[in-house]
Amino acid sequence: MTENIENLIIEHLRAIRGDVANIKQDMSEVRMRLTSIEERLTLVEKGVANVHGDLVIVQVRLDRQGDRIERIEKRLDLTAA
């Protein structure tokens, strides 16, 4: 009787060991995918920062053009002063 119980326990322990091995494999895959997502997110953040920098440059250029237009309008007396 005790031998049957021991065999049953051993059988359950082997099944648990197999399940744990599968979970370890799954966790390894999840870690790899998470690392990949983090790397891609970093690239997206860098891209957004680059776009922001480009927008700042465009805004500065627009401001300069606006200043130039104002000076031209003043020279041509096109503004209501």
MARVO-327605 format. One record per residue: chain; x, y, z of N, C-alpha, C, O, CB in turn; residue number from 1; residue in three letters. Coordinates in steps of 0.001 Angstrom, whole numbers, plus 524288, in hexadecimal, padded with zeros to 5 digits. Last residue first. Glycine has a CB too. Layout:
MARVO-327605
{kette:A&n.x:X&n.y:Y&n.z:Z&ca.x:X&ca.y:Y&ca.z:Z&c.x:X&c.y:Y&c.z:Z&o.x:X&o.y:Y&o.z:Z&cb.x:X&cb.y:Y&cb.z:Z&nr:NUM&rest:ALA}
...
This chain:
MARVO-327605
{kette:A&n.x:80659&n.y:98D87&n.z:76A1C&ca.x:809B9&ca.y:98EAB&ca.z:76E8A&c.x:8077B&c.y:9928C&c.z:77244&o.x:809F5&o.y:993D8&o.z:7762D&cb.x:80EC8&cb.y:99094&cb.z:76CB4&nr:81&rest:ALA}
{kette:A&n.x:80267&n.y:98414&n.z:762B6&ca.x:7FFEE&ca.y:98895&ca.z:76540&c.x:802F8&c.y:989AA&c.z:76A39&o.x:8023B&o.y:986FC&o.z:76E26&cb.x:7F9F3&cb.y:98792&cb.z:76672&nr:80&rest:ALA}
{kette:A&n.x:80B1D&n.y:980C8&n.z:75859&ca.x:808C1&ca.y:97FD6&ca.z:75D75&c.x:8064F&c.y:984C9&c.z:75F8A&o.x:807F6&o.y:9891E&o.z:75E46&cb.x:80CCD&cb.y:97DC1&cb.z:76151&nr:79&rest:THR}
{kette:A&n.x:81037&n.y:98364&n.z:74F8C&ca.x:80B72&ca.y:98051&ca.z:74EE8&c.x:808A8&c.y:97F53&c.z:75415&o.x:80451&o.y:97D40&o.z:75428&cb.x:80CB7&cb.y:97B27&cb.z:74C50&nr:78&rest:LEU}
{kette:A&n.x:819A9&n.y:9889F&n.z:74D4A&ca.x:8154E&ca.y:98B60&ca.z:74FD0&c.x:81020&c.y:9888F&c.z:74EEE&o.x:80C29&o.y:98B00&o.z:74DB9&cb.x:814EE&cb.y:990FC&cb.z:74DC5&nr:77&rest:ASP}
{kette:A&n.x:821EE&n.y:982E2&n.z:74A89&ca.x:81E56&ca.y:98453&ca.z:74653&c.x:8199A&c.y:9875D&c.z:74857&o.x:815FC&o.y:98884&o.z:74563&cb.x:81C83&cb.y:97F73&cb.z:74375&nr:76&rest:LEU}
{kette:A&n.x:8268A&n.y:9813E&n.z:75423&ca.x:82966&ca.y:98426&ca.z:7501D&c.x:825C8&c.y:98611&c.z:74BD0&o.x:8267C&o.y:98A55&o.z:749B5&cb.x:82DB0&cb.y:980C1&cb.z:74DC5&nr:75&rest:ARG}
{kette:A&n.x:81EC8&n.y:97B2B&n.z:758E8&ca.x:82016&ca.y:9805A&ca.z:75B05&c.x:822E3&c.y:983A8&c.z:756EA&o.x:821C0&o.y:98849&o.z:7564B&cb.x:82387&cb.y:97FD5&cb.z:75FF8&nr:74&rest:LYS}
{kette:A&n.x:81F29&n.y:97228&n.z:752C2&ca.x:81A5B&ca.y:97547&ca.z:752EF&c.x:81B72&c.y:97AC5&c.z:75501&o.x:81942&o.y:97E94&o.z:7530D&cb.x:81639&cb.y:97292&cb.z:7565B&nr:73&rest:GLU}
{kette:A&n.x:82943&n.y:96EC2&n.z:75551&ca.x:82803&ca.y:97044&ca.z:74FE6&c.x:82322&c.y:973AE&c.z:74FCC&o.x:822FC&o.y:977A4&o.z:74D12&cb.x:82734&cb.y:96B5B&cb.z:74C6B&nr:72&rest:ILE}
{kette:A&n.x:827E5&n.y:96C6D&n.z:75FE4&ca.x:82BA6&ca.y:9707C&ca.z:75E52&c.x:82A86&c.y:9726B&c.z:758CB&o.x:82ACB&o.y:97719&o.z:757B6&cb.x:83148&cb.y:96E63&cb.z:75EA6&nr:71&rest:ARG}
{kette:A&n.x:8206C&n.y:9645F&n.z:75F15&ca.x:81F28&ca.y:96932&ca.z:761E8&c.x:822DA&c.y:96D9D&c.z:76055&o.x:82125&o.y:9720A&o.z:75F87&cb.x:81F70&cb.y:9684A&cb.z:767DB&nr:70&rest:GLU}
{kette:A&n.x:82656&n.y:95CEB&n.z:759B7&ca.x:821A9&ca.y:95F28&ca.z:75739&c.x:82023&c.y:96442&c.z:759E9&o.x:81EB8&o.y:9680B&o.z:7574E&cb.x:81D09&cb.y:95B3A&cb.z:75767&nr:69&rest:ILE}
{kette:A&n.x:82DDC&n.y:95A9B&n.z:7615C&ca.x:82F6E&ca.y:95CE7&ca.z:75C58&c.x:82AC8&c.y:95F7E&c.z:759A0&o.x:82B47&o.y:963C5&o.z:7577C&cb.x:831D4&cb.y:958B1&cb.z:758C4&nr:68&rest:ARG}
{kette:A&n.x:82785&n.y:9562B&n.z:7690E&ca.x:82A70&ca.y:95AFC&ca.z:76A2A&c.x:82C0B&c.y:95DB4&c.z:7651B&o.x:82BA3&o.y:96278&o.z:7649F&cb.x:82F50&cb.y:959C8&cb.z:76D80&nr:67&rest:ASP}
{kette:A&n.x:8242D&n.y:94D4E&n.z:7639C&ca.x:82066&ca.y:9512D&ca.z:76569&c.x:822FE&c.y:95661&c.z:7668D&o.x:820F0&o.y:95A82&o.z:76530&cb.x:81D96&cb.y:94F39&cb.z:76A3F&nr:66&rest:GLY}
{kette:A&n.x:82DAE&n.y:9482B&n.z:76284&ca.x:82AE9&ca.y:949FA&ca.z:75DD7&c.x:826DB&c.y:94E1B&c.z:75F4B&o.x:82632&o.y:951F6&o.z:75C7F&cb.x:82842&cb.y:94557&cb.z:75B03&nr:65&rest:GLN}
{kette:A&n.x:82FB0&n.y:945FF&n.z:76D0B&ca.x:83341&ca.y:94964&ca.z:76A13&c.x:83091&c.y:94B8F&c.z:76536&o.x:83119&o.y:9502B&o.z:763F1&cb.x:8383B&cb.y:9465F&cb.z:76880&nr:64&rest:ARG}
{kette:A&n.x:8275A&n.y:93F3C&n.z:76F1A&ca.x:827D8&ca.y:94427&ca.z:771FE&c.x:82B61&c.y:947F6&c.z:76F12&o.x:82A2F&o.y:94C9A&o.z:76EAD&cb.x:82A00&cb.y:94327&cb.z:77788&nr:63&rest:ASP}
{kette:A&n.x:829F9&n.y:9370B&n.z:7686B&ca.x:82527&ca.y:939FE&ca.z:7678F&c.x:82553&c.y:93F3F&c.z:76A62&o.x:823A0&o.y:94338&o.z:76845&cb.x:82069&cb.y:936D2&cb.z:76965&nr:62&rest:LEU}
{kette:A&n.x:83339&n.y:933A6&n.z:76D46&ca.x:8335A&ca.y:935B3&ca.z:767EA&c.x:82E78&c.y:938E3&c.z:766B1&o.x:82ECF&o.y:93CFC&o.z:76432&cb.x:833E2&cb.y:93136&cb.z:763FA&nr:61&rest:ARG}
{kette:A&n.x:82F1F&n.y:9303C&n.z:776C0&ca.x:832FE&ca.y:9347C&ca.z:776B1&c.x:83337&c.y:936EE&c.z:77147&o.x:83360&o.y:93BB4&o.z:770BF&cb.x:8387C&cb.y:93274&cb.z:77852&nr:60&rest:VAL}
{kette:A&n.x:828C7&n.y:92818&n.z:7731C&ca.x:82670&ca.y:92C8E&ca.z:775CB&c.x:82A27&c.y:93136&c.z:775D4&o.x:8287C&o.y:935A6&o.z:77505&cb.x:824F1&cb.y:92B12&cb.z:77B66&nr:59&rest:GLN}
{kette:A&n.x:8304B&n.y:92140&n.z:76F21&ca.x:82C6F&ca.y:92394&ca.z:76B97&c.x:829FF&c.y:92863&c.z:76E18&o.x:8293A&o.y:92C59&o.z:76B79&cb.x:82827&cb.y:91F92&cb.z:76A27&nr:58&rest:VAL}
{kette:A&n.x:8355E&n.y:91E98&n.z:77885&ca.x:83844&ca.y:92129&ca.z:7744A&c.x:83483&c.y:923DC&c.z:77089&o.x:83576&o.y:9284B&o.z:76EF0&cb.x:83BAC&cb.y:91D2A&cb.z:7714E&nr:57&rest:ILE}
{kette:A&n.x:82D26&n.y:9199C&n.z:77DAC&ca.x:82F7F&ca.y:91E4E&ca.z:77FF5&c.x:8326D&c.y:92157&c.z:77BBF&o.x:83202&o.y:9261F&o.z:77B75&cb.x:8333A&cb.y:91CDD&cb.z:78485&nr:56&rest:VAL}
{kette:A&n.x:82BB2&n.y:91115&n.z:77726&ca.x:82785&ca.y:914F5&ca.z:777B7&c.x:82993&c.y:91A0F&c.z:77A09&o.x:827E7&o.y:91E4D&o.z:77882&cb.x:82321&cb.y:912C7&cb.z:77B26&nr:55&rest:LEU}
{kette:A&n.x:83505&n.y:90BAE&n.z:778EA&ca.x:833E7&ca.y:90DC9&ca.z:773B4&c.x:82FAA&c.y:911F5&c.z:773F2&o.x:83000&o.y:915EC&o.z:7713F&cb.x:8323E&cb.y:90965&cb.z:76FFB&nr:54&rest:ASP}
{kette:A&n.x:83375&n.y:908D2&n.z:78358&ca.x:837CF&ca.y:90C3A&ca.z:781E6&c.x:836F5&c.y:90EBD&c.z:77C9A&o.x:8380B&o.y:9135D&o.z:77BE0&cb.x:83CE3&cb.y:9092F&cb.z:781E1&nr:53&rest:GLY}
{kette:A&n.x:82AF4&n.y:9021A&n.z:781EA&ca.x:82A5B&ca.y:906D3&ca.z:78518&c.x:82EAE&c.y:90AB5&c.z:783D2&o.x:82DAB&o.y:90F61&o.z:78347&cb.x:82A6C&cb.y:90578&cb.z:78AFA&nr:52&rest:HIS}
{kette:A&n.x:82FBB&n.y:8FA4B&n.z:77C30&ca.x:82B82&ca.y:8FD58&ca.z:779CC&c.x:82ABC&c.y:9026C&c.z:77CCC&o.x:829F5&o.y:9068E&o.z:77A76&cb.x:8265A&cb.y:8FA2A&cb.z:779AA&nr:51&rest:VAL}
{kette:A&n.x:8369F&n.y:8F694&n.z:783CE&ca.x:838A8&ca.y:8F8D4&ca.z:77EF3&c.x:8348D&c.y:8FC2F&c.z:77C43&o.x:835BD&o.y:90068&o.z:77A4C&cb.x:83A81&cb.y:8F482&cb.z:77B40&nr:50&rest:ASN}
{kette:A&n.x:82F82&n.y:8F2C5&n.z:78B20&ca.x:8330E&ca.y:8F700&ca.z:78C9F&c.x:8354B&c.y:8F9A5&c.z:787C5&o.x:835CE&o.y:8FE6C&o.z:787A3&cb.x:83783&cb.y:8F4E7&cb.z:7901A&nr:49&rest:ALA}
{kette:A&n.x:82B14&n.y:8EAD2&n.z:78530&ca.x:827CB&ca.y:8EF2E&ca.z:786EA&c.x:82B36&c.y:8F3CE&c.z:78875&o.x:829F0&o.y:8F846&o.z:7873A&cb.x:82445&cb.y:8ED86&cb.z:78B8D&nr:48&rest:VAL}
{kette:A&n.x:833DD&n.y:8E452&n.z:78446&ca.x:8316B&ca.y:8E68F&ca.z:77FA2&c.x:82E0C&c.y:8EB3B&c.z:78101&o.x:82E26&o.y:8EF2F&o.z:77E45&cb.x:82E29&cb.y:8E279&cb.z:77CD6&nr:47&rest:GLY}
{kette:A&n.x:8354E&n.y:8E17F&n.z:78EA3&ca.x:83960&ca.y:8E47B&ca.z:78BF7&c.x:8372E&c.y:8E71D&c.z:78719&o.x:8387A&o.y:8EB99&o.z:785F0&cb.x:83DFC&cb.y:8E0EB&cb.z:78A80&nr:46&rest:LYS}
{kette:A&n.x:82C07&n.y:8DBDF&n.z:7900C&ca.x:82D06&ca.y:8E08C&ca.z:79334&c.x:83138&c.y:8E3F1&c.z:790AC&o.x:830BD&o.y:8E8BA&o.z:79094&cb.x:82EB0&cb.y:8DF05&cb.z:798C8&nr:45&rest:GLU}
{kette:A&n.x:82DD3&n.y:8D3A8&n.z:78910&ca.x:8296C&ca.y:8D737&ca.z:7882C&c.x:82A45&c.y:8DC4A&c.z:78B2D&o.x:82958&o.y:8E087&o.z:7891A&cb.x:82431&cb.y:8D4A3&cb.z:789D4&nr:44&rest:VAL}
{kette:A&n.x:8365F&n.y:8CEE5&n.z:78DEF&ca.x:836F8&ca.y:8D11A&ca.z:788B3&c.x:83296&c.y:8D4F3&c.z:78777&o.x:83386&o.y:8D908&o.z:78519&cb.x:83713&cb.y:8CCBF&cb.z:7849B&nr:43&rest:LEU}
{kette:A&n.x:83172&n.y:8CBB7&n.z:79727&ca.x:835D0&ca.y:8CF61&ca.z:79768&c.x:836AB&c.y:8D1F1&c.z:7921E&o.x:83796&o.y:8D6A7&o.z:791D4&cb.x:83AD3&cb.y:8CC97&cb.z:79935&nr:42&rest:THR}
{kette:A&n.x:82A82&n.y:8C48F&n.z:792F8&ca.x:82877&ca.y:8C93A&ca.z:79587&c.x:82CB6&c.y:8CD5E&c.z:795FB&o.x:82BAC&o.y:8D202&o.z:79545&cb.x:82645&cb.y:8C7E2&cb.z:79AF5&nr:41&rest:LEU}
{kette:A&n.x:83180&n.y:8BCE0&n.z:78FBC&ca.x:82E71&ca.y:8BFBC&ca.z:78BCF&c.x:82C31&c.y:8C4BE&c.z:78E17&o.x:82BFE&o.y:8C8BE&o.z:78B6E&cb.x:82A03&cb.y:8BC4B&cb.z:789AD&nr:40&rest:ARG}
{kette:A&n.x:83521&n.y:8B986&n.z:7997F&ca.x:838C5&ca.y:8BBB3&ca.z:795AE&c.x:835E4&c.y:8BEDC&c.z:7918C&o.x:837AA&o.y:8C311&o.z:79009&cb.x:83BEF&cb.y:8B757&cb.z:79318&nr:39&rest:GLU}
{kette:A&n.x:82BCF&n.y:8B5BA&n.z:79DE2&ca.x:82E94&ca.y:8BA15&ca.z:7A061&c.x:8325A&c.y:8BCAD&c.z:79C90&o.x:832BE&o.y:8C177&o.z:79C67&cb.x:8318D&cb.y:8B82D&cb.z:7A53E&nr:38&rest:GLU}
{kette:A&n.x:829BB&n.y:8AD6A&n.z:7970B&ca.x:8260F&ca.y:8B1CD&ca.z:79768&c.x:828BB&c.y:8B68D&c.z:799CD&o.x:82800&o.y:8BAED&o.z:797F2&cb.x:82138&cb.y:8B045&cb.z:79AAB&nr:37&rest:ILE}
{kette:A&n.x:8325A&n.y:8A701&n.z:7995A&ca.x:8319A&ca.y:8A908&ca.z:7940E&c.x:82DF4&c.y:8ADBA&c.z:79414&o.x:82EFA&o.y:8B19A&o.z:7916C&cb.x:82F6E&cb.y:8A4C2&cb.z:79074&nr:36&rest:SER}
{kette:A&n.x:8302B&n.y:8A4BC&n.z:7A3C2&ca.x:834F9&ca.y:8A783&ca.z:7A266&c.x:83483&c.y:8A9EB&c.z:79CFD&o.x:8361B&o.y:8AE61&o.z:79C28&cb.x:839B5&cb.y:8A3D0&cb.z:7A2A2&nr:35&rest:THR}
{kette:A&n.x:826FA&n.y:89F1D&n.z:7A244&ca.x:826D9&ca.y:8A400&ca.z:7A534&c.x:82BB3&c.y:8A744&c.z:7A40E&o.x:82B5A&o.y:8AC06&o.z:7A372&cb.x:8266C&cb.y:8A2E9&cb.z:7AB18&nr:34&rest:LEU}
{kette:A&n.x:82AD3&n.y:89662&n.z:79D04&ca.x:8271B&ca.y:899D6&ca.z:79A62&c.x:826D2&c.y:89F1E&c.z:79D1E&o.x:82677&o.y:8A329&o.z:79A8A&cb.x:821AA&cb.y:89751&cb.z:79A32&nr:33&rest:ARG}
{kette:A&n.x:83131&n.y:89225&n.z:7A4D4&ca.x:83373&ca.y:893AB&ca.z:79FCE&c.x:82FDD&c.y:8977E&c.z:79CFB&o.x:831AA&o.y:89B63&o.z:79ACE&cb.x:83474&cb.y:88ED4&cb.z:79C5F&nr:32&rest:MET}
{kette:A&n.x:829B9&n.y:8901F&n.z:7AC97&ca.x:82E09&ca.y:893CA&ca.z:7AD96&c.x:83072&c.y:895B5&c.z:7A87D&o.x:8319A&o.y:89A57&o.z:7A7E9&cb.x:83243&cb.y:89133&cb.z:7B0FF&nr:31&rest:ARG}
{kette:A&n.x:823C2&n.y:8888D&n.z:7A778&ca.x:82156&ca.y:88D87&ca.z:7A8F5&c.x:8258D&c.y:8919E&c.z:7A9F7&o.x:824FD&o.y:8961C&o.z:7A85B&cb.x:81DD7&cb.y:88CD9&cb.z:7ADDC&nr:30&rest:VAL}
{kette:A&n.x:82B10&n.y:88072&n.z:7A6C2&ca.x:82904&ca.y:882DA&ca.z:7A1FA&c.x:82692&c.y:8882A&c.z:7A31F&o.x:8273A&o.y:88BDA&o.z:7A01C&cb.x:824FA&cb.y:87F41&cb.z:79F62&nr:29&rest:GLU}
{kette:A&n.x:82C35&n.y:87E61&n.z:7B165&ca.x:830BE&ca.y:87FE9&ca.z:7AE4A&c.x:82F07&c.y:882A1&c.z:7A948&o.x:8313F&o.y:8869C&o.z:7A7C1&cb.x:83422&cb.y:87B21&cb.z:7AD00&nr:28&rest:SER}
{kette:A&n.x:8222F&n.y:87B34&n.z:7B3D4&ca.x:82438&ca.y:88003&ca.z:7B62C&c.x:82901&c.y:881FA&c.z:7B333&o.x:829BD&o.y:886B0&o.z:7B292&cb.x:8259D&cb.y:87F1A&cb.z:7BBF3&nr:27&rest:MET}
{kette:A&n.x:821CB&n.y:871BC&n.z:7AE43&ca.x:81E3D&ca.y:87609&ca.z:7ACF1&c.x:82043&c.y:87B37&c.z:7AF10&o.x:8200F&o.y:87F30&o.z:7AC5C&cb.x:818BE&cb.y:874F3&cb.z:7AF17&nr:26&rest:ASP}
{kette:A&n.x:8296B&n.y:86C20&n.z:7B3CD&ca.x:82A18&ca.y:86D2A&ca.z:7AE34&c.x:826B6&c.y:871C4&c.z:7AC8A&o.x:82880&o.y:87543&o.z:7A9C4&cb.x:828B9&cb.y:86845&cb.z:7AAEF&nr:25&rest:GLN}
{kette:A&n.x:824A1&n.y:86BB9&n.z:7BDA4&ca.x:829C0&ca.y:86E3E&ca.z:7BCFF&c.x:82AB1&c.y:86FAE&c.z:7B74C&o.x:82C8D&o.y:873F5&o.z:7B620&cb.x:82E28&cb.y:86AA2&cb.z:7BEF7&nr:24&rest:LYS}
{kette:A&n.x:81BBF&n.y:865EE&n.z:7BB1D&ca.x:81B28&ca.y:86B58&ca.z:7BCEF&c.x:8204E&c.y:86E48&c.z:7BC5B&o.x:82059&o.y:872D1&o.z:7BAC1&cb.x:8194C&cb.y:86B7D&cb.z:7C2B2&nr:23&rest:ILE}
{kette:A&n.x:82066&n.y:85C5D&n.z:7B8B3&ca.x:81D75&ca.y:85F3A&ca.z:7B4B1&c.x:81CD3&c.y:864F5&c.z:7B630&o.x:81D50&o.y:8686C&o.z:7B2E3&cb.x:81811&cb.y:85CB8&cb.z:7B3D9&nr:22&rest:ASN}
{kette:A&n.x:8247C&n.y:859E8&n.z:7C286&ca.x:82809&ca.y:85A8A&ca.z:7BE0F&c.x:82557&c.y:85D91&c.z:7B9AE&o.x:827BB&o.y:860F3&o.z:7B73C&cb.x:829E7&cb.y:85526&cb.z:7BC08&nr:21&rest:ALA}
{kette:A&n.x:81B36&n.y:858E0&n.z:7C820&ca.x:81EE6&ca.y:85D09&ca.z:7C98B&c.x:822B7&c.y:85E03&c.z:7C511&o.x:82406&o.y:86280&o.z:7C3F3&cb.x:821EA&cb.y:85B99&cb.z:7CE99&nr:20&rest:VAL}
{kette:A&n.x:8171F&n.y:84FF0&n.z:7C347&ca.x:8144F&ca.y:854EC&ca.z:7C2FE&c.x:817E7&c.y:85983&c.z:7C436&o.x:817AA&o.y:85D8F&o.z:7C1A0&cb.x:80FAA&cb.y:854E9&cb.z:7C6C6&nr:19&rest:ASP}
{kette:A&n.x:81EB5&n.y:8489A&n.z:7C639&ca.x:81DDB&ca.y:849CF&ca.z:7C0AD&c.x:81B12&c.y:84F00&c.z:7BFFC&o.x:81C70&o.y:85218&o.z:7BC91&cb.x:81AB5&cb.y:84579&cb.z:7BE0F&nr:18&rest:GLY}
{kette:A&n.x:81D26&n.y:848C2&n.z:7D110&ca.x:82241&ca.y:84A2F&ca.z:7CEE6&c.x:821C4&c.y:84BA1&c.z:7C91F&o.x:8241F&o.y:84F6C&o.z:7C758&cb.x:8262E&cb.y:845A8&cb.z:7CF97&nr:17&rest:ARG}
{kette:A&n.x:812F8&n.y:844DE&n.z:7D180&ca.x:8140C&ca.y:84A3E&ca.z:7D343&c.x:81937&c.y:84C1D&c.z:7D108&o.x:819A1&o.y:85094&o.z:7CF4B&cb.x:81425&cb.y:84A90&cb.z:7D951&nr:16&rest:ILE}
{kette:A&n.x:814DB&n.y:83AC4&n.z:7CE07&ca.x:81158&ca.y:83E2D&ca.z:7CB06&c.x:8124A&c.y:843E6&c.z:7CC79&o.x:81263&o.y:84751&o.z:7C918&cb.x:80B8B&cb.y:83CAE&cb.z:7CC03&nr:15&rest:ALA}
{kette:A&n.x:81B52&n.y:83762&n.z:7D618&ca.x:81D5A&ca.y:83793&ca.z:7D0BC&c.x:819FC&c.y:83B23&c.z:7CD4F&o.x:81BFF&o.y:83E1F&o.z:7CA1E&cb.x:81D92&cb.y:83208&cb.z:7CE5D&nr:14&rest:ARG}
{kette:A&n.x:81438&n.y:837D6&n.z:7DE63&ca.x:818E7&ca.y:83B20&ca.z:7DE76&c.x:81B4E&c.y:83B90&c.z:7D908&o.x:81D24&o.y:83FC1&o.z:7D78C&cb.x:81CEF&cb.y:838F0&cb.z:7E251&nr:13&rest:LEU}
{kette:A&n.x:80D19&n.y:83018&n.z:7DB55&ca.x:80B6B&ca.y:83592&ca.z:7DBAF&c.x:81019&c.y:83948&c.z:7DBA5&o.x:80FEF&o.y:83D64&o.z:7D928&cb.x:80829&cb.y:83670&cb.z:7E0A7&nr:12&rest:HIS}
{kette:A&n.x:813A1&n.y:82755&n.z:7DC0D&ca.x:81125&ca.y:828A7&ca.z:7D711&c.x:80F63&c.y:82E63&c.z:7D706&o.x:8101D&o.y:83127&o.z:7D329&cb.x:80C6D&cb.y:82502&cb.z:7D608&nr:11&rest:GLU}
{kette:A&n.x:815F2&n.y:82787&n.z:7E6A5&ca.x:81A2A&ca.y:8282C&ca.z:7E2D4&c.x:817EF&c.y:829BA&c.z:7DD8A&o.x:81A1F&o.y:82D11&o.z:7DADB&cb.x:81D63&cb.y:8231A&cb.z:7E254&nr:10&rest:ILE}
{kette:A&n.x:80BE4&n.y:82576&n.z:7EA8F&ca.x:80E8D&ca.y:82A62&ca.z:7EBDA&c.x:812DE&c.y:82B7A&c.z:7E7E6&o.x:81361&o.y:82FDF&o.z:7E604&cb.x:810D8&cb.y:82A31&cb.z:7F175&nr:9&rest:ILE}
{kette:A&n.x:80A5E&n.y:81B6D&n.z:7E684&ca.x:806C8&ca.y:81F9E&ca.z:7E51C&c.x:80948&c.y:824F4&c.z:7E620&o.x:808D6&o.y:82884&o.z:7E2EE&cb.x:801A4&cb.y:81F18&cb.z:7E82D&nr:8&rest:LEU}
{kette:A&n.x:8125C&n.y:8160D&n.z:7EB8B&ca.x:81256&ca.y:81662&ca.z:7E5D2&c.x:80ED5&c.y:81AD1&c.z:7E3F0&o.x:81024&o.y:81D9B&o.z:7E03E&cb.x:81088&cb.y:8112F&cb.z:7E36D&nr:7&rest:ASN}
{kette:A&n.x:80ED8&n.y:8171D&n.z:7F5DA&ca.x:813E6&ca.y:81953&ca.z:7F444&c.x:81429&c.y:819F4&c.z:7EE58&o.x:815FC&o.y:81DF3&o.z:7EC63&cb.x:8186E&cb.y:815D5&cb.z:7F62F&nr:6&rest:GLU}
{kette:A&n.x:80587&n.y:8117F&n.z:7F535&ca.x:80562&ca.y:81712&ca.z:7F69A&c.x:80A71&c.y:819B5&c.z:7F4E5&o.x:80A5B&o.y:81E02&o.z:7F2BF&cb.x:8048A&cb.y:817CC&cb.z:7FC94&nr:5&rest:ILE}
{kette:A&n.x:80975&n.y:807A3&n.z:7F2E7&ca.x:805E7&ca.y:80A32&ca.z:7EF3C&c.x:805AA&c.y:81013&c.z:7F03E&o.x:8059C&o.y:81335&o.z:7EC98&cb.x:8006A&cb.y:807CF&cb.z:7EFA2&nr:4&rest:ASN}
{kette:A&n.x:80EF9&n.y:805C6&n.z:7FC14&ca.x:811CE&ca.y:80611&ca.z:7F716&c.x:80E76&c.y:808B8&c.z:7F2EF&o.x:81079&o.y:80BBD&o.z:7EFC8&cb.x:8136C&cb.y:8008E&cb.z:7F53A&nr:3&rest:GLU}
{kette:A&n.x:8075F&n.y:804F6&n.z:8036C&ca.x:80ABC&ca.y:80990&ca.z:8039B&c.x:80DD3&c.y:80A2A&c.z:7FE99&o.x:80F26&o.y:80E83&o.z:7FD08&cb.x:80E6E&cb.y:80941&cb.z:8083C&nr:2&rest:THR}
{kette:A&n.x:8032D&n.y:7FB5B&n.z:80000&ca.x:80000&ca.y:80000&ca.z:80000&c.x:8035A&c.y:804E8&c.z:80000&o.x:80262&o.y:8088F&o.z:7FD06&cb.x:7FC62&cb.y:7FFFC&cb.z:804A6&nr:1&rest:MET}
